Amino acid sequence: MNIDQAIASLSIREEWEVLLEYIQEQRESAISDFQTPEYTDNACKLARLAGEIAAYDQLLRNFRNATSTQ
Protein backbone atom coordinates (compact mmCIF):
# COMPACT_ATOMS: atom_id res chain seq x y z
CA MET A 1 0.00 0.00 0.00
CA ASN A 2 1.27 3.48 -0.84
CA ILE A 3 0.25 6.84 0.59
CA ASP A 4 -2.33 7.55 -2.12
CA GLN A 5 -4.00 4.19 -1.49
CA ALA A 6 -3.97 4.78 2.27
CA ILE A 7 -5.54 8.22 1.87
CA ALA A 8 -8.15 6.84 -0.54
CA SER A 9 -8.99 4.13 2.00
CA LEU A 10 -9.39 6.67 4.79
CA SER A 11 -11.30 9.18 2.68
CA ILE A 12 -14.36 6.96 2.44
CA ARG A 13 -14.93 7.28 6.19
CA GLU A 14 -17.38 9.95 7.30
CA GLU A 15 -14.77 11.40 9.69
CA TRP A 16 -12.54 12.31 6.74
CA GLU A 17 -14.28 15.64 6.11
CA VAL A 18 -13.94 16.53 9.80
CA LEU A 19 -10.20 15.97 9.53
CA LEU A 20 -9.91 18.14 6.42
CA GLU A 21 -11.99 20.89 8.03
CA TYR A 22 -9.76 20.83 11.12
CA ILE A 23 -6.60 21.20 9.03
CA GLN A 24 -8.22 24.05 7.07
CA GLU A 25 -9.25 25.81 10.29
CA GLN A 26 -5.73 25.49 11.71
CA ARG A 27 -4.29 26.91 8.47
CA GLU A 28 -6.68 29.88 8.59
CA SER A 29 -5.83 30.48 12.24
CA ALA A 30 -2.12 30.55 11.42
CA ILE A 31 -2.76 32.96 8.55
CA SER A 32 -4.70 35.29 10.86
CA ASP A 33 -1.74 35.24 13.27
CA PHE A 34 0.20 37.20 10.64
CA GLN A 35 -1.88 40.20 11.71
CA THR A 36 -0.88 39.84 15.35
CA PRO A 37 1.87 42.23 16.47
CA GLU A 38 3.40 39.47 18.57
CA TYR A 39 4.38 37.70 15.33
CA THR A 40 5.06 40.62 13.00
CA ASP A 41 7.85 42.06 15.14
CA ASN A 42 9.80 38.80 15.40
CA ALA A 43 11.45 37.24 12.34
CA CYS A 44 11.84 33.82 13.98
CA LYS A 45 8.16 33.64 14.88
CA LEU A 46 7.21 34.72 11.37
CA ALA A 47 9.42 32.02 9.87
CA ARG A 48 7.89 29.37 12.13
CA LEU A 49 4.41 30.57 11.23
CA ALA A 50 5.21 30.50 7.52
CA GLY A 51 6.48 26.94 7.87
CA GLU A 52 3.34 25.94 9.73
CA ILE A 53 1.12 27.40 7.00
CA ALA A 54 3.19 25.69 4.31
CA ALA A 55 2.82 22.35 6.11
CA TYR A 56 -0.97 22.73 6.35
CA ASP A 57 -1.12 23.70 2.68
CA GLN A 58 0.91 20.66 1.68
CA LEU A 59 -1.25 18.32 3.75
CA LEU A 60 -4.44 19.69 2.25
CA ARG A 61 -3.04 19.55 -1.27
CA ASN A 62 -1.84 15.96 -0.85
CA PHE A 63 -5.04 14.77 0.79
CA ARG A 64 -7.32 16.43 -1.76
CA ASN A 65 -5.24 15.36 -4.78
CA ALA A 66 -5.09 11.76 -3.61
CA THR A 67 -8.85 11.58 -3.15
CA SER A 68 -9.63 13.31 -6.46
CA THR A 69 -7.56 10.83 -8.48
CA GLN A 70 -9.35 7.79 -7.05
N, CA, C and O atoms as a Tinker XYZ file with bonds, in Angstrom:
   280  protein
     1  N      0.849000   -1.178000    0.000000    73     2
     2  CA     0.000000    0.000000    0.000000    64     1     3
     3  C      0.891000    1.235000    0.000000    63     2     4     5
     4  O      1.875000    1.304000    0.736000    81     3
     5  N      0.534000    2.209000   -0.834000    73     3     6
     6  CA     1.268000    3.478000   -0.838000    64     5     7
     7  C      0.410000    4.566000   -0.191000    63     6     8     9
     8  O     -0.719000    4.308000    0.226000    81     7
     9  N      0.945000    5.759000   -0.112000    73     7    10
    10  CA     0.249000    6.844000    0.592000    64     9    11
    11  C     -1.067000    7.210000   -0.092000    63    10    12    13
    12  O     -2.057000    7.485000    0.587000    81    11
    13  N     -1.092000    7.216000   -1.416000    73    11    14
    14  CA    -2.332000    7.545000   -2.121000    64    13    15
    15  C     -3.423000    6.508000   -1.836000    63    14    16    17
    16  O     -4.591000    6.855000   -1.662000    81    15
    17  N     -3.031000    5.247000   -1.792000    73    15    18
    18  CA    -4.002000    4.191000   -1.486000    64    17    19
    19  C     -4.491000    4.303000   -0.041000    63    18    20    21
    20  O     -5.673000    4.100000    0.238000    81    19
    21  N     -3.584000    4.624000    0.864000    73    19    22
    22  CA    -3.972000    4.777000    2.269000    64    21    23
    23  C     -4.941000    5.940000    2.438000    63    22    24    25
    24  O     -5.935000    5.826000    3.156000    81    23
    25  N     -4.654000    7.050000    1.783000    73    23    26
    26  CA    -5.542000    8.218000    1.867000    64    25    27
    27  C     -6.894000    7.884000    1.253000    63    26    28    29
    28  O     -7.932000    8.233000    1.815000    81    27
    29  N     -6.894000    7.215000    0.111000    73    27    30
    30  CA    -8.151000    6.836000   -0.536000    64    29    31
    31  C     -8.975000    5.930000    0.380000    63    30    32    33
    32  O    -10.198000    6.054000    0.448000    81    31
    33  N     -8.306000    5.031000    1.074000    73    31    34
    34  CA    -8.993000    4.130000    1.996000    64    33    35
    35  C     -9.604000    4.900000    3.169000    63    34    36    37
    36  O    -10.719000    4.608000    3.600000    81    35
    37  N     -8.875000    5.870000    3.670000    73    35    38
    38  CA    -9.387000    6.672000    4.790000    64    37    39
    39  C    -10.472000    7.649000    4.354000    63    38    40    41
    40  O    -11.376000    7.963000    5.128000    81    39
    41  N    -10.385000    8.124000    3.131000    73    39    42
    42  CA   -11.298000    9.179000    2.678000    64    41    43
    43  C    -12.737000    8.715000    2.528000    63    42    44    45
    44  O    -13.634000    9.548000    2.401000    81    43
    45  N    -12.981000    7.428000    2.540000    73    43    46
    46  CA   -14.364000    6.960000    2.442000    64    45    47
    47  C    -15.073000    6.980000    3.792000    63    46    48    49
    48  O    -16.288000    6.794000    3.860000    81    47
    49  N    -14.331000    7.200000    4.844000    73    47    50
    50  CA   -14.931000    7.278000    6.185000    64    49    51
    51  C    -15.590000    8.637000    6.363000    63    50    52    53
    52  O    -15.117000    9.634000    5.817000    81    51
    53  N    -16.673000    8.683000    7.121000    73    51    54
    54  CA   -17.384000    9.952000    7.298000    64    53    55
    55  C    -16.570000   10.958000    8.114000    63    54    56    57
    56  O    -16.821000   12.160000    8.030000    81    55
    57  N    -15.610000   10.493000    8.893000    73    55    58
    58  CA   -14.770000   11.396000    9.691000    64    57    59
    59  C    -13.751000   12.145000    8.843000    63    58    60    61
    60  O    -13.150000   13.113000    9.309000    81    59
    61  N    -13.555000   11.711000    7.619000    73    59    62
    62  CA   -12.545000   12.310000    6.741000    64    61    63
    63  C    -12.759000   13.806000    6.566000    63    62    64    65
    64  O    -11.811000   14.583000    6.669000    81    63
    65  N    -13.991000   14.215000    6.304000    73    63    66
    66  CA   -14.282000   15.638000    6.108000    64    65    67
    67  C    -13.991000   16.443000    7.372000    63    66    68    69
    68  O    -13.543000   17.586000    7.288000    81    67
    69  N    -14.241000   15.860000    8.531000    73    67    70
    70  CA   -13.941000   16.530000    9.799000    64    69    71
    71  C    -12.442000   16.791000    9.895000    63    70    72    73
    72  O    -12.020000   17.869000   10.314000    81    71
    73  N    -11.655000   15.820000    9.511000    73    71    74
    74  CA   -10.197000   15.974000    9.528000    64    73    75
    75  C     -9.753000   17.086000    8.586000    63    74    76    77
    76  O     -8.940000   17.930000    8.963000    81    75
    77  N    -10.277000   17.094000    7.371000    73    75    78
    78  CA    -9.909000   18.145000    6.415000    64    77    79
    79  C    -10.335000   19.530000    6.905000    63    78    80    81
    80  O     -9.597000   20.502000    6.750000    81    79
    81  N    -11.519000   19.612000    7.490000    73    79    82
    82  CA   -11.992000   20.893000    8.032000    64    81    83
    83  C    -11.081000   21.379000    9.163000    63    82    84    85
    84  O    -10.778000   22.569000    9.251000    81    83
    85  N    -10.649000   20.465000   10.018000    73    83    86
    86  CA    -9.759000   20.832000   11.124000    64    85    87
    87  C     -8.439000   21.393000   10.588000    63    86    88    89
    88  O     -7.960000   22.424000   11.061000    81    87
    89  N     -7.866000   20.721000    9.617000    73    87    90
    90  CA    -6.603000   21.199000    9.031000    64    89    91
    91  C     -6.809000   22.572000    8.395000    63    90    92    93
    92  O     -5.965000   23.456000    8.544000    81    91
    93  N     -7.923000   22.756000    7.688000    73    91    94
    94  CA    -8.221000   24.046000    7.073000    64    93    95
    95  C     -8.370000   25.140000    8.125000    63    94    96    97
    96  O     -7.860000   26.246000    7.947000    81    95
    97  N     -9.063000   24.839000    9.213000    73    95    98
    98  CA    -9.246000   25.814000   10.294000    64    97    99
    99  C     -7.902000   26.200000   10.924000    63    98   100   101
   100  O     -7.662000   27.374000   11.210000    81    99
   101  N     -7.039000   25.220000   11.137000    73    99   102
   102  CA    -5.726000   25.492000   11.714000    64   101   103
   103  C     -4.889000   26.366000   10.778000    63   102   104   105
   104  O     -4.165000   27.255000   11.225000    81   103
   105  N     -4.999000   26.101000    9.471000    73   103   106
   106  CA    -4.292000   26.906000    8.466000    64   105   107
   107  C     -4.783000   28.361000    8.512000    63   106   108   109
   108  O     -3.984000   29.297000    8.516000    81   107
   109  N     -6.102000   28.528000    8.546000    73   107   110
   110  CA    -6.679000   29.877000    8.585000    64   109   111
   111  C     -6.297000   30.604000    9.871000    63   110   112   113
   112  O     -6.055000   31.811000    9.854000    81   111
   113  N     -6.244000   29.882000   10.972000    73   111   114
   114  CA    -5.831000   30.482000   12.239000    64   113   115
   115  C     -4.382000   30.965000   12.161000    63   114   116   117
   116  O     -4.059000   32.053000   12.636000    81   115
   117  N     -3.524000   30.160000   11.567000    73   115   118
   118  CA    -2.118000   30.551000   11.423000    64   117   119
   119  C     -1.992000   31.769000   10.505000    63   118   120   121
   120  O     -1.178000   32.657000   10.756000    81   119
   121  N     -2.792000   31.808000    9.451000    73   119   122
   122  CA    -2.758000   32.965000    8.554000    64   121   123
   123  C     -3.209000   34.223000    9.291000    63   122   124   125
   124  O     -2.623000   35.290000    9.105000    81   123
   125  N     -4.234000   34.113000   10.118000    73   123   126
   126  CA    -4.699000   35.289000   10.864000    64   125   127
   127  C     -3.665000   35.757000   11.883000    63   126   128   129
   128  O     -3.649000   36.930000   12.254000    81   127
   129  N     -2.798000   34.847000   12.340000    73   127   130
   130  CA    -1.741000   35.235000   13.273000    64   129   131
   131  C     -0.746000   36.214000   12.645000    63   130   132   133
   132  O     -0.050000   36.934000   13.359000    81   131
   133  N     -0.679000   36.240000   11.308000    73   131   134
   134  CA     0.201000   37.198000   10.637000    64   133   135
   135  C     -0.192000   38.641000   10.941000    63   134   136   137
   136  O      0.619000   39.552000   10.775000    81   135
   137  N     -1.421000   38.853000   11.382000    73   135   138
   138  CA    -1.883000   40.201000   11.707000    64   137   139
   139  C     -1.659000   40.554000   13.170000    63   138   140   141
   140  O     -1.974000   41.663000   13.601000    81   139
   141  N     -1.124000   39.626000   13.920000    73   139   142
   142  CA    -0.885000   39.837000   15.347000    64   141   143
   143  C      0.495000   40.446000   15.551000    63   142   144   145
   144  O      1.489000   39.895000   15.077000    81   143
   145  N      0.570000   41.582000   16.255000    73   143   146
   146  CA     1.872000   42.234000   16.469000    64   145   147
   147  C      2.917000   41.334000   17.109000    63   146   148   149
   148  O      4.113000   41.497000   16.870000    81   147
   149  N      2.472000   40.391000   17.916000    73   147   150
   150  CA     3.405000   39.473000   18.570000    64   149   151
   151  C      4.243000   38.702000   17.541000    63   150   152   153
   152  O      5.394000   38.355000   17.810000    81   151
   153  N      3.666000   38.437000   16.370000    73   151   154
   154  CA     4.380000   37.705000   15.329000    64   153   155
   155  C      5.094000   38.627000   14.354000    63   154   156   157
   156  O      6.185000   38.306000   13.882000    81   155
   157  N      4.493000   39.761000   14.049000    73   155   158
   158  CA     5.058000   40.619000   13.002000    64   157   159
   159  C      6.344000   41.317000   13.415000    63   158   160   161
   160  O      7.089000   41.789000   12.556000    81   159
   161  N      6.620000   41.391000   14.706000    73   159   162
   162  CA     7.848000   42.062000   15.135000    64   161   163
   163  C      8.981000   41.080000   15.449000    63   162   164   165
   164  O     10.005000   41.471000   16.009000    81   163
   165  N      8.797000   39.809000   15.090000    73   163   166
   166  CA     9.799000   38.799000   15.401000    64   165   167
   167  C     10.005000   37.894000   14.184000    63   166   168   169
   168  O      9.120000   37.119000   13.822000    81   167
   169  N     11.167000   37.996000   13.565000    73   167   170
   170  CA    11.445000   37.242000   12.337000    64   169   171
   171  C     11.405000   35.734000   12.559000    63   170   172   173
   172  O     10.955000   34.998000   11.681000    81   171
   173  N     11.860000   35.267000   13.703000    73   171   174
   174  CA    11.841000   33.822000   13.979000    64   173   175
   175  C     10.412000   33.294000   14.085000    63   174   176   177
   176  O     10.098000   32.222000   13.567000    81   175
   177  N      9.554000   34.052000   14.756000    73   175   178
   178  CA     8.157000   33.639000   14.881000    64   177   179
   179  C      7.464000   33.667000   13.520000    63   178   180   181
   180  O      6.649000   32.796000   13.214000    81   179
   181  N      7.788000   34.662000   12.713000    73   179   182
   182  CA     7.206000   34.723000   11.368000    64   181   183
   183  C      7.649000   33.531000   10.525000    63   182   184   185
   184  O      6.847000   32.955000    9.791000    81   183
   185  N      8.904000   33.168000   10.627000    73   183   186
   186  CA     9.420000   32.025000    9.867000    64   185   187
   187  C      8.746000   30.732000   10.312000    63   186   188   189
   188  O      8.393000   29.897000    9.479000    81   187
   189  N      8.567000   30.563000   11.610000    73   187   190
   190  CA     7.891000   29.366000   12.128000    64   189   191
   191  C      6.452000   29.321000   11.641000    63   190   192   193
   192  O      5.954000   28.269000   11.240000    81   191
   193  N      5.789000   30.469000   11.680000    73   191   194
   194  CA     4.406000   30.566000   11.233000    64   193   195
   195  C      4.289000   30.265000    9.740000    63   194   196   197
   196  O      3.366000   29.570000    9.317000    81   195
   197  N      5.206000   30.777000    8.958000    73   195   198
   198  CA     5.208000   30.503000    7.516000    64   197   199
   199  C      5.403000   29.010000    7.257000    63   198   200   201
   200  O      4.764000   28.447000    6.367000    81   199
   201  N      6.266000   28.375000    8.016000    73   199   202
   202  CA     6.480000   26.939000    7.874000    64   201   203
   203  C      5.242000   26.138000    8.253000    63   202   204   205
   204  O      4.911000   25.138000    7.617000    81   203
   205  N      4.573000   26.594000    9.292000    73   203   206
   206  CA     3.338000   25.942000    9.733000    64   205   207
   207  C      2.269000   26.021000    8.633000    63   206   208   209
   208  O      1.614000   25.029000    8.315000    81   207
   209  N      2.111000   27.202000    8.068000    73   207   210
   210  CA     1.124000   27.395000    6.997000    64   209   211
   211  C      1.481000   26.539000    5.788000    63   210   212   213
   212  O      0.606000   25.919000    5.183000    81   211
   213  N      2.748000   26.505000    5.441000    73   211   214
   214  CA     3.187000   25.686000    4.305000    64   213   215
   215  C      2.898000   24.208000    4.559000    63   214   216   217
   216  O      2.505000   23.490000    3.639000    81   215
   217  N      3.086000   23.751000    5.779000    73   215   218
   218  CA     2.817000   22.348000    6.112000    64   217   219
   219  C      1.324000   22.036000    5.987000    63   218   220   221
   220  O      0.948000   20.999000    5.439000    81   219
   221  N      0.473000   22.937000    6.497000    73   219   222
   222  CA    -0.970000   22.731000    6.353000    64   221   223
   223  C     -1.378000   22.730000    4.880000    63   222   224   225
   224  O     -2.179000   21.899000    4.453000    81   223
   225  N     -0.827000   23.659000    4.114000    73   223   226
   226  CA    -1.123000   23.704000    2.676000    64   225   227
   227  C     -0.739000   22.399000    1.991000    63   226   228   229
   228  O     -1.501000   21.863000    1.187000    81   227
   229  N      0.439000   21.896000    2.311000    73   227   230
   230  CA     0.914000   20.663000    1.684000    64   229   231
   231  C      0.029000   19.477000    2.057000    63   230   232   233
   232  O     -0.304000   18.653000    1.205000    81   231
   233  N     -0.346000   19.391000    3.321000    73   231   234
   234  CA    -1.250000   18.319000    3.746000    64   233   235
   235  C     -2.567000   18.372000    2.988000    63   234   236   237
   236  O     -3.027000   17.363000    2.452000    81   235
   237  N     -3.170000   19.558000    2.947000    73   235   238
   238  CA    -4.442000   19.692000    2.253000    64   237   239
   239  C     -4.315000   19.354000    0.772000    63   238   240   241
   240  O     -5.169000   18.671000    0.208000    81   239
   241  N     -3.262000   19.828000    0.158000    73   239   242
   242  CA    -3.040000   19.551000   -1.266000    64   241   243
   243  C     -2.879000   18.048000   -1.504000    63   242   244   245
   244  O     -3.499000   17.491000   -2.410000    81   243
   245  N     -2.055000   17.400000   -0.698000    73   243   246
   246  CA    -1.835000   15.960000   -0.850000    64   245   247
   247  C     -3.114000   15.162000   -0.597000    63   246   248   249
   248  O     -3.442000   14.250000   -1.356000    81   247
   249  N     -3.823000   15.505000    0.458000    73   247   250
   250  CA    -5.044000   14.771000    0.792000    64   249   251
   251  C     -6.106000   14.952000   -0.287000    63   250   252   253
   252  O     -6.755000   13.985000   -0.686000    81   251
   253  N     -6.287000   16.176000   -0.757000    73   251   254
   254  CA    -7.322000   16.428000   -1.764000    64   253   255
   255  C     -6.941000   15.839000   -3.120000    63   254   256   257
   256  O     -7.799000   15.307000   -3.825000    81   255
   257  N     -5.667000   15.927000   -3.490000    73   255   258
   258  CA    -5.239000   15.359000   -4.775000    64   257   259
   259  C     -5.362000   13.847000   -4.775000    63   258   260   261
   260  O     -5.766000   13.258000   -5.778000    81   259
   261  N     -5.023000   13.220000   -3.677000    73   259   262
   262  CA    -5.088000   11.758000   -3.607000    64   261   263
   263  C     -6.533000   11.279000   -3.709000    63   262   264   265
   264  O     -6.801000   10.252000   -4.332000    81   263
   265  N     -7.457000   12.008000   -3.106000    73   263   266
   266  CA    -8.854000   11.577000   -3.151000    64   265   267
   267  C     -9.515000   11.919000   -4.486000    63   266   268   269
   268  O    -10.471000   11.257000   -4.889000    81   267
   269  N     -9.016000   12.942000   -5.173000    73   267   270
   270  CA    -9.626000   13.313000   -6.456000    64   269   271
   271  C     -9.164000   12.414000   -7.609000    63   270   272   273
   272  O     -9.810000   12.366000   -8.655000    81   271
   273  N     -8.060000   11.710000   -7.419000    73   271   274
   274  CA    -7.556000   10.827000   -8.480000    64   273   275
   275  C     -8.095000    9.407000   -8.341000    63   274   276   277
   276  O     -7.853000    8.563000   -9.204000    81   275
   277  N     -8.822000    9.143000   -7.263000    73   275   278
   278  CA    -9.354000    7.789000   -7.052000    64   277   279
   279  C    -10.738000    7.656000   -7.645000    63   278   280
   280  O    -11.345000    6.588000   -7.565000    81   279
